[in-house]
Amino acid sequence: MRTIHPQFITDTEGKNISVILPLEEYEALLEELEDIEDVRAYDESNIVNDDSIPIDEAFKIIEGERKKKS
């Protein structure tokens, strides 16, 4: 697990209302979130039962359509 070093901004009652992170830690967290989103999207794509085809076959179809239009 990543170690972060947050600093908190509090209101007049001492309640935490905001967080400040070093820029490097913030950017690293954003990158990790993007990775997690990619994994989630991949997992969801494997659940969907549609008529998908391999990417190589899709490229062949697209290229064939492009040649027909030329």
PDB file of N, CA, C and O in Angstrom, chain B, residues numbered from 101:
ATOM      1  N   MET B 101       0.843  -1.182   0.000  1.00  0.00           N
ATOM      2  CA  MET B 101       0.000   0.000   0.000  1.00  0.00           C
ATOM      3  C   MET B 101       0.885   1.240   0.000  1.00  0.00           C
ATOM      4  O   MET B 101       1.926   1.281   0.656  1.00  0.00           O
ATOM      5  N   ARG B 102       0.458   2.228  -0.733  1.00  0.00           N
ATOM      6  CA  ARG B 102       1.198   3.484  -0.855  1.00  0.00           C
ATOM      7  C   ARG B 102       1.089   4.293   0.433  1.00  0.00           C
ATOM      8  O   ARG B 102       0.021   4.382   1.040  1.00  0.00           O
ATOM      9  N   THR B 103       2.198   4.871   0.832  1.00  0.00           N
ATOM     10  CA  THR B 103       2.194   5.758   1.992  1.00  0.00           C
ATOM     11  C   THR B 103       1.967   7.180   1.508  1.00  0.00           C
ATOM     12  O   THR B 103       2.652   7.656   0.603  1.00  0.00           O
ATOM     13  N   ILE B 104       1.007   7.851   2.115  1.00  0.00           N
ATOM     14  CA  ILE B 104       0.753   9.246   1.764  1.00  0.00           C
ATOM     15  C   ILE B 104       0.953  10.110   2.990  1.00  0.00           C
ATOM     16  O   ILE B 104       0.877   9.637   4.124  1.00  0.00           O
ATOM     17  N   HIS B 105       1.206  11.370   2.749  1.00  0.00           N
ATOM     18  CA  HIS B 105       1.483  12.319   3.826  1.00  0.00           C
ATOM     19  C   HIS B 105       0.511  13.494   3.727  1.00  0.00           C
ATOM     20  O   HIS B 105       0.886  14.576   3.273  1.00  0.00           O
ATOM     21  N   PRO B 106      -0.734  13.283   4.150  1.00  0.00           N
ATOM     22  CA  PRO B 106      -1.724  14.340   4.024  1.00  0.00           C
ATOM     23  C   PRO B 106      -1.545  15.422   5.091  1.00  0.00           C
ATOM     24  O   PRO B 106      -1.076  15.163   6.199  1.00  0.00           O
ATOM     25  N   GLN B 107      -1.928  16.615   4.724  1.00  0.00           N
ATOM     26  CA  GLN B 107      -2.064  17.710   5.673  1.00  0.00           C
ATOM     27  C   GLN B 107      -3.534  18.107   5.622  1.00  0.00           C
ATOM     28  O   GLN B 107      -4.125  18.175   4.545  1.00  0.00           O
ATOM     29  N   PHE B 108      -4.120  18.368   6.777  1.00  0.00           N
ATOM     30  CA  PHE B 108      -5.544  18.648   6.835  1.00  0.00           C
ATOM     31  C   PHE B 108      -5.808  20.122   7.089  1.00  0.00           C
ATOM     32  O   PHE B 108      -5.091  20.783   7.841  1.00  0.00           O
ATOM     33  N   ILE B 109      -6.844  20.615   6.451  1.00  0.00           N
ATOM     34  CA  ILE B 109      -7.350  21.956   6.718  1.00  0.00           C
ATOM     35  C   ILE B 109      -8.597  21.760   7.560  1.00  0.00           C
ATOM     36  O   ILE B 109      -9.469  20.960   7.218  1.00  0.00           O
ATOM     37  N   THR B 110      -8.678  22.488   8.651  1.00  0.00           N
ATOM     38  CA  THR B 110      -9.808  22.340   9.569  1.00  0.00           C
ATOM     39  C   THR B 110     -10.635  23.616   9.614  1.00  0.00           C
ATOM     40  O   THR B 110     -10.157  24.706   9.300  1.00  0.00           O
ATOM     41  N   ASP B 111     -11.887  23.444  10.013  1.00  0.00           N
ATOM     42  CA  ASP B 111     -12.735  24.617  10.193  1.00  0.00           C
ATOM     43  C   ASP B 111     -12.511  25.176  11.591  1.00  0.00           C
ATOM     44  O   ASP B 111     -11.631  24.711  12.315  1.00  0.00           O
ATOM     45  N   THR B 112     -13.290  26.152  11.962  1.00  0.00           N
ATOM     46  CA  THR B 112     -13.101  26.810  13.261  1.00  0.00           C
ATOM     47  C   THR B 112     -13.413  25.891  14.439  1.00  0.00           C
ATOM     48  O   THR B 112     -13.023  26.173  15.572  1.00  0.00           O
ATOM     49  N   GLU B 113     -14.114  24.798  14.168  1.00  0.00           N
ATOM     50  CA  GLU B 113     -14.430  23.836  15.224  1.00  0.00           C
ATOM     51  C   GLU B 113     -13.431  22.681  15.272  1.00  0.00           C
ATOM     52  O   GLU B 113     -13.584  21.755  16.070  1.00  0.00           O
ATOM     53  N   GLY B 114     -12.405  22.737  14.415  1.00  0.00           N
ATOM     54  CA  GLY B 114     -11.397  21.693  14.400  1.00  0.00           C
ATOM     55  C   GLY B 114     -11.758  20.477  13.550  1.00  0.00           C
ATOM     56  O   GLY B 114     -11.057  19.465  13.578  1.00  0.00           O
ATOM     57  N   LYS B 115     -12.840  20.576  12.804  1.00  0.00           N
ATOM     58  CA  LYS B 115     -13.278  19.474  11.951  1.00  0.00           C
ATOM     59  C   LYS B 115     -12.515  19.521  10.626  1.00  0.00           C
ATOM     60  O   LYS B 115     -12.411  20.575   9.999  1.00  0.00           O
ATOM     61  N   ASN B 116     -11.974  18.347  10.199  1.00  0.00           N
ATOM     62  CA  ASN B 116     -11.266  18.285   8.925  1.00  0.00           C
ATOM     63  C   ASN B 116     -12.231  18.560   7.781  1.00  0.00           C
ATOM     64  O   ASN B 116     -13.295  17.947   7.690  1.00  0.00           O
ATOM     65  N   ILE B 117     -11.847  19.492   6.906  1.00  0.00           N
ATOM     66  CA  ILE B 117     -12.716  19.829   5.778  1.00  0.00           C
ATOM     67  C   ILE B 117     -12.011  19.672   4.425  1.00  0.00           C
ATOM     68  O   ILE B 117     -12.674  19.588   3.391  1.00  0.00           O
ATOM     69  N   SER B 118     -10.690  19.631   4.424  1.00  0.00           N
ATOM     70  CA  SER B 118      -9.935  19.475   3.178  1.00  0.00           C
ATOM     71  C   SER B 118      -8.613  18.775   3.464  1.00  0.00           C
ATOM     72  O   SER B 118      -8.169  18.669   4.607  1.00  0.00           O
ATOM     73  N   VAL B 119      -8.000  18.300   2.375  1.00  0.00           N
ATOM     74  CA  VAL B 119      -6.713  17.622   2.493  1.00  0.00           C
ATOM     75  C   VAL B 119      -5.747  18.224   1.483  1.00  0.00           C
ATOM     76  O   VAL B 119      -6.127  18.539   0.355  1.00  0.00           O
ATOM     77  N   ILE B 120      -4.516  18.376   1.891  1.00  0.00           N
ATOM     78  CA  ILE B 120      -3.445  18.800   1.000  1.00  0.00           C
ATOM     79  C   ILE B 120      -2.455  17.647   0.912  1.00  0.00           C
ATOM     80  O   ILE B 120      -2.017  17.105   1.928  1.00  0.00           O
ATOM     81  N   LEU B 121      -2.107  17.276  -0.336  1.00  0.00           N
ATOM     82  CA  LEU B 121      -1.123  16.220  -0.568  1.00  0.00           C
ATOM     83  C   LEU B 121       0.033  16.794  -1.379  1.00  0.00           C
ATOM     84  O   LEU B 121      -0.163  17.704  -2.185  1.00  0.00           O
ATOM     85  N   PRO B 122       1.235  16.266  -1.167  1.00  0.00           N
ATOM     86  CA  PRO B 122       2.322  16.637  -2.069  1.00  0.00           C
ATOM     87  C   PRO B 122       1.929  16.267  -3.502  1.00  0.00           C
ATOM     88  O   PRO B 122       1.266  15.252  -3.719  1.00  0.00           O
ATOM     89  N   LEU B 123       2.326  17.071  -4.465  1.00  0.00           N
ATOM     90  CA  LEU B 123       1.928  16.868  -5.851  1.00  0.00           C
ATOM     91  C   LEU B 123       2.301  15.481  -6.359  1.00  0.00           C
ATOM     92  O   LEU B 123       1.501  14.856  -7.057  1.00  0.00           O
ATOM     93  N   GLU B 124       3.486  14.982  -6.033  1.00  0.00           N
ATOM     94  CA  GLU B 124       3.896  13.646  -6.474  1.00  0.00           C
ATOM     95  C   GLU B 124       2.932  12.576  -5.974  1.00  0.00           C
ATOM     96  O   GLU B 124       2.571  11.667  -6.721  1.00  0.00           O
ATOM     97  N   GLU B 125       2.518  12.680  -4.723  1.00  0.00           N
ATOM     98  CA  GLU B 125       1.600  11.685  -4.159  1.00  0.00           C
ATOM     99  C   GLU B 125       0.231  11.786  -4.816  1.00  0.00           C
ATOM    100  O   GLU B 125      -0.401  10.767  -5.096  1.00  0.00           O
ATOM    101  N   TYR B 126      -0.232  13.010  -5.064  1.00  0.00           N
ATOM    102  CA  TYR B 126      -1.517  13.221  -5.723  1.00  0.00           C
ATOM    103  C   TYR B 126      -1.507  12.604  -7.125  1.00  0.00           C
ATOM    104  O   TYR B 126      -2.437  11.890  -7.499  1.00  0.00           O
ATOM    105  N   GLU B 127      -0.450  12.884  -7.900  1.00  0.00           N
ATOM    106  CA  GLU B 127      -0.359  12.347  -9.255  1.00  0.00           C
ATOM    107  C   GLU B 127      -0.264  10.821  -9.243  1.00  0.00           C
ATOM    108  O   GLU B 127      -0.836  10.157 -10.107  1.00  0.00           O
ATOM    109  N   ALA B 128       0.454  10.267  -8.271  1.00  0.00           N
ATOM    110  CA  ALA B 128       0.565   8.810  -8.166  1.00  0.00           C
ATOM    111  C   ALA B 128      -0.798   8.194  -7.854  1.00  0.00           C
ATOM    112  O   ALA B 128      -1.142   7.143  -8.393  1.00  0.00           O
ATOM    113  N   LEU B 129      -1.565   8.840  -6.994  1.00  0.00           N
ATOM    114  CA  LEU B 129      -2.904   8.338  -6.678  1.00  0.00           C
ATOM    115  C   LEU B 129      -3.814   8.380  -7.904  1.00  0.00           C
ATOM    116  O   LEU B 129      -4.579   7.446  -8.143  1.00  0.00           O
ATOM    117  N   LEU B 130      -3.733   9.457  -8.679  1.00  0.00           N
ATOM    118  CA  LEU B 130      -4.530   9.552  -9.903  1.00  0.00           C
ATOM    119  C   LEU B 130      -4.160   8.451 -10.881  1.00  0.00           C
ATOM    120  O   LEU B 130      -5.032   7.861 -11.518  1.00  0.00           O
ATOM    121  N   GLU B 131      -2.860   8.174 -11.002  1.00  0.00           N
ATOM    122  CA  GLU B 131      -2.408   7.118 -11.899  1.00  0.00           C
ATOM    123  C   GLU B 131      -2.927   5.750 -11.447  1.00  0.00           C
ATOM    124  O   GLU B 131      -3.345   4.937 -12.271  1.00  0.00           O
ATOM    125  N   GLU B 132      -2.899   5.506 -10.156  1.00  0.00           N
ATOM    126  CA  GLU B 132      -3.411   4.239  -9.634  1.00  0.00           C
ATOM    127  C   GLU B 132      -4.910   4.111  -9.863  1.00  0.00           C
ATOM    128  O   GLU B 132      -5.405   3.027 -10.172  1.00  0.00           O
ATOM    129  N   LEU B 133      -5.635   5.221  -9.711  1.00  0.00           N
ATOM    130  CA  LEU B 133      -7.076   5.194  -9.979  1.00  0.00           C
ATOM    131  C   LEU B 133      -7.360   4.869 -11.446  1.00  0.00           C
ATOM    132  O   LEU B 133      -8.282   4.112 -11.750  1.00  0.00           O
ATOM    133  N   GLU B 134      -6.567   5.440 -12.351  1.00  0.00           N
ATOM    134  CA  GLU B 134      -6.739   5.139 -13.773  1.00  0.00           C
ATOM    135  C   GLU B 134      -6.485   3.663 -14.040  1.00  0.00           C
ATOM    136  O   GLU B 134      -7.198   3.038 -14.826  1.00  0.00           O
ATOM    137  N   ASP B 135      -5.468   3.104 -13.386  1.00  0.00           N
ATOM    138  CA  ASP B 135      -5.186   1.681 -13.557  1.00  0.00           C
ATOM    139  C   ASP B 135      -6.355   0.835 -13.067  1.00  0.00           C
ATOM    140  O   ASP B 135      -6.734  -0.148 -13.703  1.00  0.00           O
ATOM    141  N   ILE B 136      -6.918   1.228 -11.933  1.00  0.00           N
ATOM    142  CA  ILE B 136      -8.060   0.495 -11.380  1.00  0.00           C
ATOM    143  C   ILE B 136      -9.255   0.585 -12.321  1.00  0.00           C
ATOM    144  O   ILE B 136      -9.968  -0.399 -12.517  1.00  0.00           O
ATOM    145  N   GLU B 137      -9.476   1.764 -12.903  1.00  0.00           N
ATOM    146  CA  GLU B 137     -10.576   1.927 -13.853  1.00  0.00           C
ATOM    147  C   GLU B 137     -10.364   1.045 -15.082  1.00  0.00           C
ATOM    148  O   GLU B 137     -11.317   0.467 -15.604  1.00  0.00           O
ATOM    149  N   ASP B 138      -9.114   0.941 -15.545  1.00  0.00           N
ATOM    150  CA  ASP B 138      -8.814   0.078 -16.691  1.00  0.00           C
ATOM    151  C   ASP B 138      -9.136  -1.381 -16.365  1.00  0.00           C
ATOM    152  O   ASP B 138      -9.720  -2.091 -17.183  1.00  0.00           O
ATOM    153  N   VAL B 139      -8.756  -1.816 -15.179  1.00  0.00           N
ATOM    154  CA  VAL B 139      -9.031  -3.195 -14.765  1.00  0.00           C
ATOM    155  C   VAL B 139     -10.533  -3.426 -14.679  1.00  0.00           C
ATOM    156  O   VAL B 139     -11.035  -4.458 -15.125  1.00  0.00           O
ATOM    157  N   ARG B 140     -11.248  -2.466 -14.105  1.00  0.00           N
ATOM    158  CA  ARG B 140     -12.705  -2.587 -13.996  1.00  0.00           C
ATOM    159  C   ARG B 140     -13.352  -2.674 -15.375  1.00  0.00           C
ATOM    160  O   ARG B 140     -14.237  -3.500 -15.599  1.00  0.00           O
ATOM    161  N   ALA B 141     -12.907  -1.816 -16.306  1.00  0.00           N
ATOM    162  CA  ALA B 141     -13.466  -1.836 -17.657  1.00  0.00           C
ATOM    163  C   ALA B 141     -13.171  -3.169 -18.339  1.00  0.00           C
ATOM    164  O   ALA B 141     -14.025  -3.717 -19.036  1.00  0.00           O
ATOM    165  N   TYR B 142     -11.963  -3.688 -18.137  1.00  0.00           N
ATOM    166  CA  TYR B 142     -11.606  -4.988 -18.716  1.00  0.00           C
ATOM    167  C   TYR B 142     -12.492  -6.087 -18.146  1.00  0.00           C
ATOM    168  O   TYR B 142     -13.013  -6.925 -18.882  1.00  0.00           O
ATOM    169  N   ASP B 143     -12.656  -6.074 -16.821  1.00  0.00           N
ATOM    170  CA  ASP B 143     -13.503  -7.084 -16.182  1.00  0.00           C
ATOM    171  C   ASP B 143     -14.937  -7.009 -16.696  1.00  0.00           C
ATOM    172  O   ASP B 143     -15.559  -8.038 -16.961  1.00  0.00           O
ATOM    173  N   GLU B 144     -15.463  -5.794 -16.836  1.00  0.00           N
ATOM    174  CA  GLU B 144     -16.828  -5.632 -17.326  1.00  0.00           C
ATOM    175  C   GLU B 144     -16.956  -6.099 -18.769  1.00  0.00           C
ATOM    176  O   GLU B 144     -17.981  -6.659 -19.158  1.00  0.00           O
ATOM    177  N   SER B 145     -15.915  -5.869 -19.562  1.00  0.00           N
ATOM    178  CA  SER B 145     -15.996  -6.287 -20.963  1.00  0.00           C
ATOM    179  C   SER B 145     -16.011  -7.806 -21.084  1.00  0.00           C
ATOM    180  O   SER B 145     -16.529  -8.341 -22.065  1.00  0.00           O
ATOM    181  N   ASN B 146     -15.461  -8.492 -20.123  1.00  0.00           N
ATOM    182  CA  ASN B 146     -15.474  -9.954 -20.151  1.00  0.00           C
ATOM    183  C   ASN B 146     -16.807 -10.522 -19.682  1.00  0.00           C
ATOM    184  O   ASN B 146     -17.121 -11.679 -19.962  1.00  0.00           O
ATOM    185  N   ILE B 147     -17.583  -9.729 -18.981  1.00  0.00           N
ATOM    186  CA  ILE B 147     -18.883 -10.171 -18.478  1.00  0.00           C
ATOM    187  C   ILE B 147     -19.947 -10.065 -19.571  1.00  0.00           C
ATOM    188  O   ILE B 147     -20.844 -10.904 -19.649  1.00  0.00           O
ATOM    189  N   VAL B 148     -19.849  -9.048 -20.402  1.00  0.00           N
ATOM    190  CA  VAL B 148     -20.849  -8.797 -21.435  1.00  0.00           C
ATOM    191  C   VAL B 148     -20.852  -9.944 -22.437  1.00  0.00           C
ATOM    192  O   VAL B 148     -19.806 -10.335 -22.955  1.00  0.00           O
ATOM    193  N   ASN B 149     -22.028 -10.471 -22.698  1.00  0.00           N
ATOM    194  CA  ASN B 149     -22.163 -11.567 -23.659  1.00  0.00           C
ATOM    195  C   ASN B 149     -22.623 -11.018 -25.003  1.00  0.00           C
ATOM    196  O   ASN B 149     -23.784 -11.163 -25.384  1.00  0.00           O
ATOM    197  N   ASP B 150     -21.692 -10.385 -25.715  1.00  0.00           N
ATOM    198  CA  ASP B 150     -22.049  -9.889 -27.039  1.00  0.00           C
ATOM    199  C   ASP B 150     -21.265 -10.655 -28.097  1.00  0.00           C
ATOM    200  O   ASP B 150     -20.446 -11.518 -27.783  1.00  0.00           O
ATOM    201  N   ASP B 151     -21.524 -10.331 -29.316  1.00  0.00           N
ATOM    202  CA  ASP B 151     -20.849 -11.004 -30.410  1.00  0.00           C
ATOM    203  C   ASP B 151     -19.549 -10.285 -30.735  1.00  0.00           C
ATOM    204  O   ASP B 151     -19.444  -9.619 -31.764  1.00  0.00           O
ATOM    205  N   SER B 152     -18.579 -10.415 -29.877  1.00  0.00           N
ATOM    206  CA  SER B 152     -17.305  -9.755 -30.116  1.00  0.00           C
ATOM    207  C   SER B 152     -16.422 -10.632 -30.989  1.00  0.00           C
ATOM    208  O   SER B 152     -16.600 -11.847 -31.077  1.00  0.00           O
ATOM    209  N   ILE B 153     -15.454  -9.966 -31.638  1.00  0.00           N
ATOM    210  CA  ILE B 153     -14.513 -10.679 -32.491  1.00  0.00           C
ATOM    211  C   ILE B 153     -13.104 -10.270 -32.095  1.00  0.00           C
ATOM    212  O   ILE B 153     -12.909  -9.205 -31.511  1.00  0.00           O
ATOM    213  N   PRO B 154     -12.130 -11.100 -32.403  1.00  0.00           N
ATOM    214  CA  PRO B 154     -10.746 -10.746 -32.087  1.00  0.00           C
ATOM    215  C   PRO B 154     -10.327  -9.474 -32.819  1.00  0.00           C
ATOM    216  O   PRO B 154     -10.816  -9.200 -33.916  1.00  0.00           O
ATOM    217  N   ILE B 155      -9.438  -8.705 -32.230  1.00  0.00           N
ATOM    218  CA  ILE B 155      -9.021  -7.420 -32.789  1.00  0.00           C
ATOM    219  C   ILE B 155      -8.404  -7.574 -34.171  1.00  0.00           C
ATOM    220  O   ILE B 155      -8.632  -6.738 -35.045  1.00  0.00           O
ATOM    221  N   ASP B 156      -7.620  -8.639 -34.383  1.00  0.00           N
ATOM    222  CA  ASP B 156      -7.006  -8.850 -35.704  1.00  0.00           C
ATOM    223  C   ASP B 156      -8.070  -9.011 -36.781  1.00  0.00           C
ATOM    224  O   ASP B 156      -7.930  -8.487 -37.886  1.00  0.00           O
ATOM    225  N   GLU B 157      -9.130  -9.736 -36.453  1.00  0.00           N
ATOM    226  CA  GLU B 157     -10.212  -9.925 -37.412  1.00  0.00           C
ATOM    227  C   GLU B 157     -10.940  -8.608 -37.671  1.00  0.00           C
ATOM    228  O   GLU B 157     -11.321  -8.320 -38.806  1.00  0.00           O
ATOM    229  N   ALA B 158     -11.132  -7.820 -36.635  1.00  0.00           N
ATOM    230  CA  ALA B 158     -11.784  -6.516 -36.789  1.00  0.00           C
ATOM    231  C   ALA B 158     -10.970  -5.616 -37.715  1.00  0.00           C
ATOM    232  O   ALA B 158     -11.537  -4.925 -38.562  1.00  0.00           O
ATOM    233  N   PHE B 159      -9.642  -5.619 -37.559  1.00  0.00           N
ATOM    234  CA  PHE B 159      -8.800  -4.810 -38.437  1.00  0.00           C
ATOM    235  C   PHE B 159      -8.920  -5.257 -39.886  1.00  0.00           C
ATOM    236  O   PHE B 159      -8.943  -4.424 -40.791  1.00  0.00           O
ATOM    237  N   LYS B 160      -8.998  -6.571 -40.115  1.00  0.00           N
ATOM    238  CA  LYS B 160      -9.147  -7.076 -41.479  1.00  0.00           C
ATOM    239  C   LYS B 160     -10.465  -6.603 -42.087  1.00  0.00           C
ATOM    240  O   LYS B 160     -10.511  -6.211 -43.253  1.00  0.00           O
ATOM    241  N   ILE B 161     -11.517  -6.642 -41.308  1.00  0.00           N
ATOM    242  CA  ILE B 161     -12.825  -6.185 -41.788  1.00  0.00           C
ATOM    243  C   ILE B 161     -12.783  -4.703 -42.124  1.00  0.00           C
ATOM    244  O   ILE B 161     -13.267  -4.282 -43.174  1.00  0.00           O
ATOM    245  N   ILE B 162     -12.203  -3.915 -41.229  1.00  0.00           N
ATOM    246  CA  ILE B 162     -12.110  -2.467 -41.449  1.00  0.00           C
ATOM    247  C   ILE B 162     -11.288  -2.168 -42.696  1.00  0.00           C
ATOM    248  O   ILE B 162     -11.671  -1.335 -43.517  1.00  0.00           O
ATOM    249  N   GLU B 163     -10.160  -2.852 -42.830  1.00  0.00           N
ATOM    250  CA  GLU B 163      -9.309  -2.646 -44.003  1.00  0.00           C
ATOM    251  C   GLU B 163     -10.048  -3.042 -45.279  1.00  0.00           C
ATOM    252  O   GLU B 163      -9.933  -2.360 -46.298  1.00  0.00           O
ATOM    253  N   GLY B 164     -10.797  -4.128 -45.232  1.00  0.00           N
ATOM    254  CA  GLY B 164     -11.582  -4.544 -46.389  1.00  0.00           C
ATOM    255  C   GLY B 164     -12.624  -3.499 -46.769  1.00  0.00           C
ATOM    256  O   GLY B 164     -12.813  -3.215 -47.952  1.00  0.00           O
ATOM    257  N   GLU B 165     -13.294  -2.932 -45.790  1.00  0.00           N
ATOM    258  CA  GLU B 165     -14.293  -1.889 -46.052  1.00  0.00           C
ATOM    259  C   GLU B 165     -13.627  -0.651 -46.634  1.00  0.00           C
ATOM    260  O   GLU B 165     -14.175  -0.013 -47.533  1.00  0.00           O
ATOM    261  N   ARG B 166     -12.458  -0.311 -46.128  1.00  0.00           N
ATOM    262  CA  ARG B 166     -11.737   0.860 -46.613  1.00  0.00           C
ATOM    263  C   ARG B 166     -11.345   0.659 -48.077  1.00  0.00           C
ATOM    264  O   ARG B 166     -11.447   1.593 -48.873  1.00  0.00           O
ATOM    265  N   LYS B 167     -10.901  -0.540 -48.440  1.00  0.00           N
ATOM    266  CA  LYS B 167     -10.507  -0.796 -49.825  1.00  0.00           C
ATOM    267  C   LYS B 167     -11.712  -0.732 -50.757  1.00  0.00           C
ATOM    268  O   LYS B 167     -11.578  -0.303 -51.903  1.00  0.00           O
ATOM    269  N   LYS B 168     -12.898  -1.156 -50.281  1.00  0.00           N
ATOM    270  CA  LYS B 168     -14.110  -1.099 -51.095  1.00  0.00           C
ATOM    271  C   LYS B 168     -14.461   0.349 -51.449  1.00  0.00           C
ATOM    272  O   LYS B 168     -14.948   0.629 -52.545  1.00  0.00           O
ATOM    273  N   LYS B 169     -14.209   1.259 -50.514  1.00  0.00           N
ATOM    274  CA  LYS B 169     -14.565   2.667 -50.707  1.00  0.00           C
ATOM    275  C   LYS B 169     -13.569   3.384 -51.604  1.00  0.00           C
ATOM    276  O   LYS B 169     -13.883   4.441 -52.151  1.00  0.00           O
ATOM    277  N   SER B 170     -12.379   2.830 -51.763  1.00  0.00           N
ATOM    278  CA  SER B 170     -11.330   3.503 -52.587  1.00  0.00           C
ATOM    279  C   SER B 170     -11.554   3.364 -54.050  1.00  0.00           C
ATOM    280  O   SER B 170     -10.765   3.871 -54.847  1.00  0.00           O
TER     281      SER B 170
END
